[in-house]
Amino acid sequence: MKILVTGGCGYKGSVLVPLLLADGHEVLSVDTQWFGNYLPEHPNLTNLQLDIRDTDSIPLEEAEAIIHLANIANDPAVELNPTLSWEVNVLAGQQLADRAVRAGVKQFIFASSGSVYGVKDEPNVTEDLTLVPISVYNKTKMVAERVFLSYQDQMQVHCIRPATVCGVSPRMRLDVSVNMLSYQALKNGRITVFGGDQTRPNIHIQDIADVYRHFLAHPEIESGCYNAGFENISIFDIAQQVKSKIGAEIVVSASNDPRSYRQDSSKLLATGFKPSHNVADAISEIADAFQQNALPDGDSCYTVKWMRQLELAAPEATP
């Protein structure tokens, strides 16, 4: 199968694309490569350095499926330049979906976010609950979902709402909770937890890559939104897991971040998907990579810091 992966050089894409190639697919990766290119050379891989806002330049000939990962990721990065984020996360996506339908693409898999629900009191957040996004990032994801689902009569559309992803990737991120706390423990012997009571769902990076592969292998699954998160644990509990595996002092500080929610992924599990990794695996893998001097730790591992260096922040957002 010929597959277009937008954001193929990103944190998730750098893990997913090699797996798709190993599955025997022909892959076209489209990415700005702002954070580098870590994809291997492969005869079935075409790797284009291209901004998805230049939608007309994306070759869709013979593409059967699209896995749309490209976005300005997470709340702080979006707040740096909201206009850029709406253009990338929503407008470019709409134009891509429209072109995909016209080109005869059969399946569109969208990497949304579990954070679209906002703050929920329910013990388990399912897909039928209302969406109350509380940040610009969450709003762009919610609107993009609605845009893509408007095409479900013309192609299969699967909007995946991942939990916070953790684990090692060639394009490493050290600004997401499990990765960040693990790296703090390894480098400083000290973990700083802001708040700590906030409960967040988590998913290992290999599992989220396998979720996308699962939907690709089963295009007959009903179009719609699917949660993808399997460990609902507090930030403090993550720190405790890191401490037990790596050893570090935990320091708790006040936080103004109210986001706390649990994901229920029963709908995804009912399609036959089974997770095979967990947070403990991610912590161990990060520790192993660190000890082998194989864990990237430069500025490009921190989205906001790197976007500022690339001068992608809006002028008014720059202090």
C-alpha positions in Angstrom: 0.0 0.0 0.0 1.2 3.5 -0.7 0.8 5.7 2.4 1.3 9.4 2.9 2.6 10.2 6.4 2.6 13.9 7.3 5.0 14.8 10.1 6.9 11.7 9.3 10.1 13.0 10.8 8.5 13.9 14.1 8.5 12.2 17.5 5.9 9.6 16.6 6.6 9.6 12.9 10.2 8.6 13.3 9.1 5.5 15.1 6.0 4.8 12.9 7.6 5.2 9.4 10.2 2.4 9.8 7.5 0.1 11.1 5.3 0.8 8.0 8.3 0.1 5.8 8.9 -3.2 7.6 5.3 -4.0 7.0 6.0 -3.8 3.3 4.3 -0.4 2.6 5.5 2.3 0.3 5.8 5.5 2.3 5.8 9.1 1.4 6.9 11.3 4.3 6.2 15.0 4.3 7.7 17.1 7.0 9.2 20.6 7.4 12.1 18.9 9.2 12.3 21.8 11.6 13.4 19.3 14.3 15.7 17.3 12.0 15.4 14.1 9.9 16.1 10.8 11.5 14.4 8.5 9.0 16.5 5.7 7.5 17.3 5.5 3.8 15.0 2.9 2.2 14.0 2.0 -1.3 10.3 2.3 -0.5 10.6 5.6 1.3 10.3 9.1 -0.3 11.2 11.7 2.2 10.1 15.3 1.3 11.1 18.3 3.2 7.9 20.3 2.7 5.5 22.4 4.7 2.0 20.9 4.7 0.6 24.4 4.2 2.0 24.1 0.7 -0.7 21.5 0.2 -0.7 21.6 -3.6 2.9 20.5 -3.7 2.1 17.2 -1.8 2.0 14.4 -4.4 -1.1 12.3 -3.7 -1.0 10.1 -6.9 -1.8 6.5 -6.1 -1.9 7.2 -2.3 -4.4 4.8 -0.7 -4.2 6.1 2.9 -3.0 9.2 4.8 -1.7 9.2 8.4 -1.9 12.8 9.3 0.6 13.5 12.2 1.9 17.0 11.2 0.9 19.7 13.7 2.2 22.3 16.0 2.2 20.1 19.1 1.2 20.9 22.7 -0.2 23.9 24.5 3.0 26.0 25.1 4.1 25.6 21.4 0.8 26.6 20.1 0.6 29.7 22.4 3.9 30.9 20.8 2.1 31.5 17.6 -1.6 30.8 17.5 -2.1 32.0 13.9 0.6 29.6 12.7 -1.0 26.8 14.7 -4.5 27.4 13.2 -2.9 27.4 9.7 -1.0 24.2 10.3 -3.4 22.3 12.5 -6.7 23.1 10.8 -6.5 25.0 7.5 -3.8 22.9 5.9 -5.4 19.8 7.2 -8.8 20.7 5.6 -7.0 21.4 2.3 -5.2 18.1 2.5 -8.4 16.2 3.2 -10.2 17.9 0.3 -7.4 17.0 -2.1 -7.3 13.5 -0.7 -11.0 12.9 -1.5 -10.5 14.3 -5.0 -7.4 12.0 -5.5 -9.4 8.9 -4.4 -7.7 8.3 -1.1 -9.6 5.6 0.8 -8.6 6.2 4.4 -7.6 9.2 6.5 -6.1 8.6 9.9 -5.8 11.8 12.1 -3.6 12.2 15.1 -5.9 14.3 17.4 -5.4 14.6 21.1 -6.9 13.2 24.3 -6.8 16.8 25.7 -9.8 17.8 23.6 -12.1 16.9 26.5 -10.7 19.6 28.8 -11.1 19.1 32.5 -13.6 16.3 33.3 -15.0 15.1 36.7 -16.1 11.7 35.2 -14.0 8.8 36.4 -13.6 7.5 32.8 -13.6 9.8 29.8 -15.3 8.1 26.8 -15.7 9.4 23.3 -19.4 10.3 23.8 -18.6 13.0 26.4 -18.8 16.7 25.3 -15.6 18.4 24.2 -14.7 21.5 26.3 -11.2 22.4 25.1 -9.5 24.9 27.4 -6.4 25.9 25.2 -5.8 27.0 21.7 -4.1 23.7 21.0 -7.1 21.7 22.2 -9.4 23.9 20.1 -7.4 23.4 16.9 -7.6 19.6 17.4 -11.3 19.7 18.1 -12.1 21.8 15.0 -9.8 19.6 12.8 -11.7 16.5 13.9 -15.0 18.1 12.9 -13.5 19.1 9.5 -12.1 15.6 8.8 -15.3 13.8 9.9 -17.2 15.9 7.4 -15.5 13.8 4.7 -16.5 10.4 6.2 -19.1 9.7 3.5 -16.3 9.9 0.9 -13.5 8.0 2.7 -12.9 6.3 6.0 -11.9 8.8 8.7 -10.4 7.7 12.0 -9.6 10.4 14.5 -7.3 9.0 17.1 -7.1 10.8 20.5 -3.8 9.7 22.0 -2.9 10.1 25.7 0.4 11.7 26.5 3.0 9.7 24.6 6.2 8.4 26.2 9.3 6.5 25.3 12.4 6.7 23.1 12.3 8.0 19.6 15.1 9.0 17.2 13.5 12.5 17.2 13.4 12.6 21.0 11.1 14.8 23.0 12.1 15.6 26.6 9.2 18.0 27.3 6.5 15.4 27.9 5.8 14.1 31.4 7.3 10.6 31.6 10.3 11.5 29.4 10.9 14.8 31.2 10.8 13.4 34.7 13.0 10.4 33.7 15.6 12.7 32.1 15.6 15.0 35.2 16.3 12.0 37.4 19.0 10.6 35.2 20.8 14.0 34.7 20.2 15.8 38.0 19.2 13.1 40.5 16.2 15.3 41.3 12.7 15.4 40.0 10.5 18.6 40.1 6.8 17.9 40.1 4.4 20.8 39.6 1.2 20.0 41.5 1.3 16.3 41.1 -2.3 15.4 41.8 -3.3 15.9 38.1 -4.2 12.6 36.6 -3.3 12.1 33.0 -3.6 9.1 30.6 -0.4 7.8 29.0 0.6 5.6 26.1 3.9 4.2 25.0 5.2 5.4 21.7 5.4 1.9 20.3 1.7 1.3 21.2 0.5 4.6 19.5 2.5 3.6 16.4 0.8 0.2 16.5 -2.6 2.0 16.9 -2.1 3.7 13.6 -1.0 0.4 12.0 -4.0 -1.3 13.4 -6.4 1.1 11.8 -4.4 1.0 8.6 -4.8 -2.8 8.6 -8.5 -2.6 9.4 -10.0 0.2 7.2 -13.4 -1.4 7.7 -13.5 -0.1 11.3 -16.3 2.4 11.6 -15.3 6.0 11.0 -15.2 8.2 14.1 -13.1 9.1 17.2 -11.1 6.6 19.3 -9.3 7.2 22.6 -5.9 5.7 22.8 -4.6 5.8 26.4 -4.1 2.9 28.8 -2.5 4.2 32.1 -4.4 6.9 34.0 -1.9 7.9 36.6 -1.0 11.1 38.4 2.1 13.1 37.7 3.3 12.3 41.2 2.8 8.6 40.6 4.9 8.9 37.4 7.6 10.6 39.5 7.4 7.7 42.0 7.8 5.1 39.2 10.8 7.0 37.9 12.3 7.2 41.4 11.8 3.4 41.9 13.6 2.6 38.7 16.3 5.3 38.5 16.5 6.8 42.0 16.0 10.5 42.6 14.8 13.1 45.0 11.2 14.3 44.3 10.5 18.0 44.9 6.8 19.2 44.6 6.0 22.7 43.6 2.8 24.6 43.1 1.1 24.4 39.7 -1.5 26.5 37.8 -2.2 23.7 35.4 -5.7 22.4 36.1 -5.8 19.7 33.4 -6.8 16.3 35.0 -8.7 13.6 33.2 -8.9 9.8 32.6 -9.3 8.2 29.3 -11.4 5.1 28.7 -10.2 3.3 25.6 -12.8 0.5 25.6 -14.0 1.5 22.2 -10.5 1.0 20.7 -10.0 -2.3 22.5 -13.3 -3.5 21.1 -11.8 -3.3 17.6 -9.2 -5.9 18.6 -6.3 -3.7 19.5 -4.1 -4.8 22.4 -1.4 -2.6 23.9 1.9 -4.3 24.6 4.0 -1.6 26.4 3.6 0.7 29.5 5.1 3.6 31.3 7.5 1.4 33.2 8.9 0.2 29.9 9.4 3.8 28.7 11.3 4.7 31.8 13.6 1.7 31.5 14.2 2.4 27.8 15.0 6.0 28.5 17.4 5.0 31.3 19.1 2.4 29.1 19.5 4.9 26.2 21.0 7.5 28.6 23.5 5.0 30.1 24.6 4.0 26.5 25.0 7.7 25.6 22.3 7.2 23.0 19.7 9.5 24.3 19.4 12.8 22.3 19.3 15.8 24.7 19.9 18.9 22.7 17.6 22.0 22.4 15.6 20.4 19.6 14.3 17.9 22.1 12.3 20.8 23.6 9.6 22.1 21.2 9.1 25.6 22.6 12.9 26.3 23.0 13.6 25.1 19.5 10.7 27.0 17.9 12.1 30.1 19.5 15.5 29.4 18.0 13.9 28.9 14.6 12.1 32.2 15.1 8.7 30.6 14.7 7.2 32.5 17.7 4.9 35.4 16.8 6.6 38.8 17.5 4.1 39.6 20.3 4.8 36.2 22.0 8.5 36.9 22.3 9.5 38.4 25.7 
